[in-house]
């Protein structure tokens, strides 16, 4: 599989996308709170698969109840 800037996000991009600080992203990674297979370590740089991060957000959306 080929990776590029559209398929991978760095810590700062993930933090901005999730409205978290970079240190919180590192903490969540250390606690194993990101989906399995979502993290790539390349040349010492921590990268996240965009598809997995977007799916994490989708899976976290609560269903709406009430008037449609």
OpenMM code with the backbone's topology and positions (N, CA, C; nanometers):
from openmm import Vec3, app, unit

residues = "UNK UNK UNK UNK UNK UNK UNK UNK UNK UNK UNK UNK UNK UNK UNK UNK UNK UNK UNK UNK UNK UNK UNK UNK UNK UNK UNK UNK UNK UNK UNK UNK UNK UNK UNK UNK UNK UNK UNK UNK UNK UNK UNK UNK UNK UNK UNK UNK UNK UNK UNK UNK UNK UNK UNK UNK UNK UNK UNK UNK UNK UNK UNK UNK UNK UNK UNK UNK".split()
positions = [
    Vec3(0.0840, -0.1181, 0.0000),
    Vec3(0.0000, 0.0000, 0.0000),
    Vec3(0.0881, 0.1238, 0.0000),
    Vec3(0.0524, 0.2199, -0.0794),
    Vec3(0.1287, 0.3435, -0.0887),
    Vec3(0.0675, 0.4484, 0.0037),
    Vec3(0.1536, 0.5212, 0.0750),
    Vec3(0.1075, 0.6241, 0.1667),
    Vec3(0.1497, 0.7606, 0.1147),
    Vec3(0.0644, 0.8590, 0.1379),
    Vec3(0.0984, 0.9968, 0.1041),
    Vec3(0.0319, 1.0886, 0.2051),
    Vec3(0.0434, 1.2191, 0.1840),
    Vec3(-0.0107, 1.3152, 0.2796),
    Vec3(-0.1631, 1.3121, 0.2875),
    Vec3(-0.2279, 1.2492, 0.1911),
    Vec3(-0.3736, 1.2388, 0.1949),
    Vec3(-0.4185, 1.1177, 0.2763),
    Vec3(-0.3333, 1.0167, 0.2882),
    Vec3(-0.3719, 0.8952, 0.3602),
    Vec3(-0.3160, 0.8897, 0.5012),
    Vec3(-0.2129, 0.9691, 0.5296),
    Vec3(-0.1526, 0.9705, 0.6618),
    Vec3(-0.1598, 1.1097, 0.7232),
    Vec3(-0.1754, 1.1133, 0.8547),
    Vec3(-0.1801, 1.2392, 0.9290),
    Vec3(-0.0737, 1.2337, 1.0381),
    Vec3(-0.0082, 1.3469, 1.0634),
    Vec3(0.0860, 1.3500, 1.1745),
    Vec3(0.0114, 1.3846, 1.3037),
    Vec3(0.0825, 1.3867, 1.4141),
    Vec3(0.0201, 1.4104, 1.5446),
    Vec3(-0.0534, 1.5443, 1.5480),
    Vec3(0.0061, 1.6476, 1.4918),
    Vec3(-0.0578, 1.7793, 1.4937),
    Vec3(-0.1868, 1.7811, 1.4121),
    Vec3(-0.1872, 1.7107, 1.2998),
    Vec3(-0.3079, 1.7040, 1.2170),
    Vec3(-0.4193, 1.6270, 1.2880),
    Vec3(-0.3827, 1.5174, 1.3525),
    Vec3(-0.4819, 1.4391, 1.4275),
    Vec3(-0.5360, 1.5225, 1.5434),
    Vec3(-0.4483, 1.5921, 1.6124),
    Vec3(-0.4906, 1.6765, 1.7242),
    Vec3(-0.5894, 1.7832, 1.6765),
    Vec3(-0.5588, 1.8486, 1.5667),
    Vec3(-0.6486, 1.9515, 1.5135),
    Vec3(-0.7812, 1.8900, 1.4688),
    Vec3(-0.7759, 1.7764, 1.4033),
    Vec3(-0.8962, 1.7089, 1.3534),
    Vec3(-0.9886, 1.6675, 1.4676),
    Vec3(-0.9295, 1.6196, 1.5775),
    Vec3(-1.0079, 1.5720, 1.6919),
    Vec3(-1.0301, 1.6795, 1.7988),
    Vec3(-0.9782, 1.8002, 1.7748),
    Vec3(-0.9890, 1.9113, 1.8703),
    Vec3(-0.9254, 1.8739, 2.0041),
    Vec3(-0.8049, 1.8197, 1.9952),
    Vec3(-0.7265, 1.7817, 2.1126),
    Vec3(-0.5896, 1.8469, 2.1034),
    Vec3(-0.5167, 1.8437, 2.2126),
    Vec3(-0.3783, 1.8910, 2.2070),
    Vec3(-0.2901, 1.7744, 2.1596),
    Vec3(-0.1755, 1.8058, 2.1011),
    Vec3(-0.0843, 1.6984, 2.0606),
    Vec3(-0.0457, 1.6076, 2.1781),
    Vec3(-0.0283, 1.6648, 2.2970),
    Vec3(0.0091, 1.5817, 2.4123),
    Vec3(-0.1027, 1.4846, 2.4489),
    Vec3(-0.2280, 1.5237, 2.4291),
    Vec3(-0.3400, 1.4330, 2.4546),
    Vec3(-0.3400, 1.3194, 2.3528),
    Vec3(-0.3060, 1.3492, 2.2284),
    Vec3(-0.2970, 1.2450, 2.1256),
    Vec3(-0.1894, 1.1438, 2.1656),
    Vec3(-0.0722, 1.1923, 2.2099),
    Vec3(0.0338, 1.1018, 2.2540),
    Vec3(-0.0125, 1.0175, 2.3733),
    Vec3(-0.0842, 1.0791, 2.4668),
    Vec3(-0.1335, 1.0064, 2.5845),
    Vec3(-0.2335, 0.8986, 2.5454),
    Vec3(-0.3255, 0.9340, 2.4560),
    Vec3(-0.4243, 0.8363, 2.4104),
    Vec3(-0.3576, 0.7215, 2.3351),
    Vec3(-0.2547, 0.7528, 2.2611),
    Vec3(-0.1798, 0.6481, 2.1904),
    Vec3(-0.1136, 0.5553, 2.2911),
    Vec3(-0.0526, 0.6120, 2.3952),
    Vec3(0.0154, 0.5318, 2.4967),
    Vec3(-0.0820, 0.4408, 2.5715),
    Vec3(-0.2067, 0.4868, 2.5872),
    Vec3(-0.3099, 0.4077, 2.6561),
    Vec3(-0.3821, 0.3117, 2.5622),
    Vec3(-0.3467, 0.3145, 2.4335),
    Vec3(-0.4078, 0.2230, 2.3372),
    Vec3(-0.5501, 0.2597, 2.2992),
    Vec3(-0.5816, 0.3890, 2.3006),
    Vec3(-0.7177, 0.4339, 2.2724),
    Vec3(-0.7478, 0.4547, 2.1238),
    Vec3(-0.6491, 0.4387, 2.0390),
    Vec3(-0.6731, 0.4494, 1.8954),
    Vec3(-0.6985, 0.3094, 1.8396),
    Vec3(-0.7790, 0.3006, 1.7336),
    Vec3(-0.8106, 0.1688, 1.6772),
    Vec3(-0.6850, 0.0937, 1.6328),
    Vec3(-0.6909, -0.0370, 1.6456),
    Vec3(-0.5797, -0.1210, 1.6016),
    Vec3(-0.5544, -0.0975, 1.4530),
    Vec3(-0.4292, -0.0837, 1.4172),
    Vec3(-0.3933, -0.0632, 1.2775),
    Vec3(-0.4016, 0.0805, 1.2303),
    Vec3(-0.4251, 0.1740, 1.3236),
    Vec3(-0.4390, 0.3131, 1.2821),
    Vec3(-0.3079, 0.3910, 1.2884),
    Vec3(-0.2062, 0.3316, 1.3505),
    Vec3(-0.0810, 0.4042, 1.3713),
    Vec3(0.0321, 0.3405, 1.2908),
    Vec3(0.1098, 0.4267, 1.2265),
    Vec3(0.2266, 0.3859, 1.1495),
    Vec3(0.3450, 0.4634, 1.2049),
    Vec3(0.4534, 0.3946, 1.2347),
    Vec3(0.5746, 0.4637, 1.2754),
    Vec3(0.6729, 0.4511, 1.1607),
    Vec3(0.7052, 0.5630, 1.0986),
    Vec3(0.7881, 0.5646, 0.9796),
    Vec3(0.9064, 0.6571, 1.0010),
    Vec3(1.0259, 0.6013, 0.9953),
    Vec3(1.1491, 0.6789, 1.0166),
    Vec3(1.1445, 0.7570, 1.1470),
    Vec3(1.0862, 0.6943, 1.2515),
    Vec3(1.0799, 0.7573, 1.3829),
    Vec3(0.9666, 0.8565, 1.3995),
    Vec3(0.8866, 0.8761, 1.2956),
    Vec3(0.7757, 0.9717, 1.3022),
    Vec3(0.6446, 0.8960, 1.3199),
    Vec3(0.5647, 0.9419, 1.4145),
    Vec3(0.4357, 0.8810, 1.4425),
    Vec3(0.3314, 0.9369, 1.3461),
    Vec3(0.2706, 0.8473, 1.2689),
    Vec3(0.1693, 0.8858, 1.1705),
    Vec3(0.0427, 0.8039, 1.1939),
    Vec3(-0.0699, 0.8592, 1.1531),
    Vec3(-0.1989, 0.7941, 1.1718),
    Vec3(-0.2673, 0.7798, 1.0363),
    Vec3(-0.3318, 0.6666, 1.0155),
    Vec3(-0.4057, 0.6455, 0.8911),
    Vec3(-0.5341, 0.7273, 0.8958),
    Vec3(-0.5484, 0.8187, 0.8012),
    Vec3(-0.6638, 0.9087, 0.7961),
    Vec3(-0.7956, 0.8313, 0.7983),
    Vec3(-0.8019, 0.7247, 0.7215),
    Vec3(-0.9237, 0.6441, 0.7119),
    Vec3(-0.9667, 0.5919, 0.8497),
    Vec3(-0.8701, 0.5467, 0.9302),
    Vec3(-0.9005, 0.4924, 1.0632),
    Vec3(-0.9444, 0.6027, 1.1597),
    Vec3(-0.8836, 0.7199, 1.1496),
    Vec3(-0.9214, 0.8319, 1.2369),
    Vec3(-1.0612, 0.8805, 1.2011),
    Vec3(-1.0898, 0.8902, 1.0720),
    Vec3(-1.2238, 0.9313, 1.0293),
    Vec3(-1.3281, 0.8288, 1.0737),
    Vec3(-1.2942, 0.6992, 1.0682),
    Vec3(-1.3868, 0.5949, 1.1128),
    Vec3(-1.4083, 0.6030, 1.2639),
    Vec3(-1.3038, 0.6367, 1.3384),
    Vec3(-1.3157, 0.6550, 1.4831),
    Vec3(-1.4202, 0.7623, 1.5142),
    Vec3(-1.4157, 0.8715, 1.4404),
    Vec3(-1.5128, 0.9794, 1.4608),
    Vec3(-1.6529, 0.9318, 1.4225),
    Vec3(-1.6658, 0.8673, 1.3086),
    Vec3(-1.7965, 0.8160, 1.2647),
    Vec3(-1.8562, 0.7208, 1.3679),
    Vec3(-1.7744, 0.6325, 1.4211),
    Vec3(-1.8210, 0.5343, 1.5192),
    Vec3(-1.8592, 0.5994, 1.6523),
    Vec3(-1.8116, 0.7214, 1.6752),
    Vec3(-1.8382, 0.7905, 1.8020),
    Vec3(-1.9611, 0.8787, 1.7976),
    Vec3(-2.0204, 0.8956, 1.6784),
    Vec3(-2.1375, 0.9820, 1.6653),
    Vec3(-2.2573, 0.9138, 1.7292),
    Vec3(-2.3226, 0.9861, 1.8193),
    Vec3(-2.4400, 0.9326, 1.8864),
    Vec3(-2.5620, 0.9514, 1.7960),
    Vec3(-2.6505, 0.8525, 1.7959),
    Vec3(-2.7713, 0.8681, 1.7144),
    Vec3(-2.8589, 0.9790, 1.7703),
    Vec3(-2.9247, 1.0507, 1.6826),
    Vec3(-3.0131, 1.1573, 1.7279),
    Vec3(-3.1532, 1.1024, 1.7459),
    Vec3(-3.2186, 1.1505, 1.8456),
    Vec3(-3.3545, 1.1095, 1.8749),
    Vec3(-3.4438, 1.2319, 1.8701),
    Vec3(-3.5702, 1.2109, 1.8454),
    Vec3(-3.6632, 1.3236, 1.8454),
    Vec3(-3.7109, 1.3549, 1.7057),
    Vec3(-3.7284, 1.4824, 1.6809),
    Vec3(-3.7851, 1.5302, 1.5548),
    Vec3(-3.6807, 1.5163, 1.4446),
    Vec3(-3.7252, 1.4638, 1.3312),
    Vec3(-3.6354, 1.4461, 1.2162),
    Vec3(-3.6526, 1.5554, 1.1176),
] * unit.nanometer
topology = app.Topology()
chain = topology.addChain("A")
for resn in residues:
    res = topology.addResidue(resn, chain)
    for name in ("N", "CA", "C"):
        topology.addAtom(name, app.Element.getBySymbol(name[0]), res)
